[in-house]
């Protein structure tokens, strides 16, 4: 799904994650700042500057000076960004909803049970993104 959205909107994963985060911030009535975006995505301020620049030049986001923090910018989506995201995802979401609604109650229970168990497995998996010293050592030969 992410690959299709990236291709349809000509965006990378990080750009798409940033746009979706900014939209969530707006919908919840919170300010979207470049500093908070960097923290959310776990990227440097330099990477954030480049990312925001791509979103601005792509016509997805506008930026303004932060009223109290000169190191940060306020970010907001442009009206066309919501429509472009809906156009990219809308038809696929409609097909997904049609498929889900075609399932019987018993089939839905099986699917939900499977996804719950799958989610537990993923949540219980070890974090492999930590420092190399936390990974198990290879067996001695």
KAUR-V437839 format. One record per residue. N is the residue number from 1. PHI is phi in radians with two decimals (999 if undefined). PSI is psi as a letter, one per 20 degrees, with the letter a starting at -180 (NA if undefined). NEAR is the number of other ideal C-beta (glycine too) atoms within 12 Angstrom. Layout:
BEGIN
n=N phi=PHI psi=PSI near=NEAR
n=N phi=PHI psi=PSI near=NEAR
END
This chain:
BEGIN
n=1 phi=999 psi=g near=16
n=2 phi=-1.11 psi=h near=19
n=3 phi=-1.05 psi=g near=14
n=4 phi=-1.07 psi=g near=17
n=5 phi=-1.13 psi=g near=27
n=6 phi=-1.02 psi=g near=20
n=7 phi=-1.18 psi=g near=14
n=8 phi=-1.11 psi=h near=20
n=9 phi=-1.82 psi=i near=29
n=10 phi=0.94 psi=l near=18
n=11 phi=-2.31 psi=q near=30
n=12 phi=-1.46 psi=r near=23
n=13 phi=-1.00 psi=g near=19
n=14 phi=-1.18 psi=g near=26
n=15 phi=-1.09 psi=g near=34
n=16 phi=-1.15 psi=g near=33
n=17 phi=-1.08 psi=g near=23
n=18 phi=-1.12 psi=g near=40
n=19 phi=-1.08 psi=g near=42
n=20 phi=-1.12 psi=h near=31
n=21 phi=-1.14 psi=g near=33
n=22 phi=-1.06 psi=g near=40
n=23 phi=-1.09 psi=g near=30
n=24 phi=-1.08 psi=g near=19
n=25 phi=-1.06 psi=g near=24
n=26 phi=-1.07 psi=g near=23
n=27 phi=-1.11 psi=h near=14
n=28 phi=-1.59 psi=j near=11
n=29 phi=1.37 psi=j near=8
n=30 phi=-1.71 psi=q near=18
n=31 phi=-1.26 psi=p near=22
n=32 phi=-1.76 psi=o near=36
n=33 phi=-1.99 psi=q near=30
n=34 phi=-1.13 psi=h near=40
n=35 phi=-1.15 psi=g near=25
n=36 phi=-1.17 psi=h near=27
n=37 phi=-1.11 psi=g near=39
n=38 phi=-1.04 psi=g near=27
n=39 phi=-1.12 psi=g near=17
n=40 phi=-1.04 psi=g near=24
n=41 phi=-1.56 psi=i near=26
n=42 phi=1.19 psi=k near=15
n=43 phi=-2.09 psi=r near=25
n=44 phi=-1.29 psi=r near=16
n=45 phi=-1.14 psi=h near=21
n=46 phi=-1.12 psi=g near=12
n=47 phi=-1.14 psi=h near=20
n=48 phi=-1.15 psi=g near=34
n=49 phi=-1.03 psi=g near=22
n=50 phi=-1.13 psi=g near=20
n=51 phi=-1.05 psi=g near=36
n=52 phi=-1.09 psi=h near=38
n=53 phi=-1.03 psi=g near=21
n=54 phi=-1.12 psi=g near=24
n=55 phi=-1.16 psi=h near=39
n=56 phi=-1.18 psi=g near=26
n=57 phi=-1.18 psi=h near=17
n=58 phi=-1.39 psi=i near=25
n=59 phi=1.43 psi=k near=20
n=60 phi=-1.67 psi=h near=34
n=61 phi=-2.39 psi=q near=39
n=62 phi=-2.06 psi=r near=24
n=63 phi=-2.32 psi=q near=28
n=64 phi=-2.38 psi=q near=18
n=65 phi=-1.13 psi=q near=15
n=66 phi=-1.27 psi=p near=18
n=67 phi=-1.17 psi=h near=11
n=68 phi=-2.17 psi=i near=11
n=69 phi=-2.21 psi=o near=15
n=70 phi=-1.16 psi=i near=11
n=71 phi=-1.43 psi=i near=15
n=72 phi=-2.16 psi=r near=25
n=73 phi=-2.18 psi=q near=31
n=74 phi=-1.52 psi=p near=26
n=75 phi=-2.02 psi=q near=38
n=76 phi=-2.56 psi=q near=28
n=77 phi=-1.39 psi=q near=30
n=78 phi=-1.52 psi=q near=23
n=79 phi=-0.92 psi=h near=16
n=80 phi=-1.16 psi=h near=17
n=81 phi=-1.11 psi=g near=30
n=82 phi=-1.08 psi=g near=23
n=83 phi=-1.15 psi=g near=17
n=84 phi=-1.13 psi=h near=26
n=85 phi=-1.17 psi=g near=30
n=86 phi=-1.09 psi=g near=19
n=87 phi=-1.09 psi=h near=17
n=88 phi=-1.25 psi=h near=27
n=89 phi=-1.76 psi=h near=26
n=90 phi=-0.92 psi=g near=17
n=91 phi=-1.03 psi=h near=16
n=92 phi=-1.16 psi=g near=20
n=93 phi=-1.08 psi=h near=18
n=94 phi=-1.09 psi=g near=14
n=95 phi=-1.13 psi=h near=15
n=96 phi=-1.11 psi=g near=15
n=97 phi=-1.14 psi=h near=14
n=98 phi=-1.09 psi=g near=12
n=99 phi=-1.09 psi=g near=14
n=100 phi=-1.07 psi=g near=16
n=101 phi=-1.30 psi=i near=13
n=102 phi=-1.42 psi=i near=13
n=103 phi=-1.32 psi=q near=16
n=104 phi=-1.32 psi=r near=11
n=105 phi=-1.03 psi=g near=11
n=106 phi=-1.15 psi=g near=10
n=107 phi=-1.12 psi=g near=15
n=108 phi=-1.07 psi=g near=16
n=109 phi=-1.07 psi=g near=13
n=110 phi=-1.12 psi=g near=14
n=111 phi=-1.10 psi=g near=18
n=112 phi=-1.09 psi=g near=16
n=113 phi=-1.06 psi=g near=14
n=114 phi=-1.06 psi=g near=14
n=115 phi=-1.15 psi=h near=15
n=116 phi=-1.08 psi=g near=14
n=117 phi=-1.15 psi=h near=14
n=118 phi=-1.09 psi=g near=14
n=119 phi=-1.09 psi=g near=13
n=120 phi=-1.08 psi=g near=12
n=121 phi=-1.09 psi=g near=12
n=122 phi=-1.12 psi=g near=12
n=123 phi=-1.14 psi=h near=11
n=124 phi=-1.46 psi=i near=10
n=125 phi=-1.17 psi=q near=11
n=126 phi=-1.15 psi=q near=12
n=127 phi=-1.39 psi=o near=11
n=128 phi=-1.65 psi=j near=10
n=129 phi=-1.65 psi=i near=10
n=130 phi=-1.29 psi=a near=9
n=131 phi=-1.06 psi=q near=8
n=132 phi=-1.04 psi=h near=10
n=133 phi=-1.19 psi=i near=7
n=134 phi=-1.47 psi=i near=11
n=135 phi=-1.35 psi=q near=12
n=136 phi=-1.11 psi=q near=9
n=137 phi=-1.34 psi=q near=9
n=138 phi=-1.19 psi=q near=7
n=139 phi=-1.10 psi=q near=5
n=140 phi=-1.27 psi=q near=4
n=141 phi=-1.99 psi=NA near=4
END
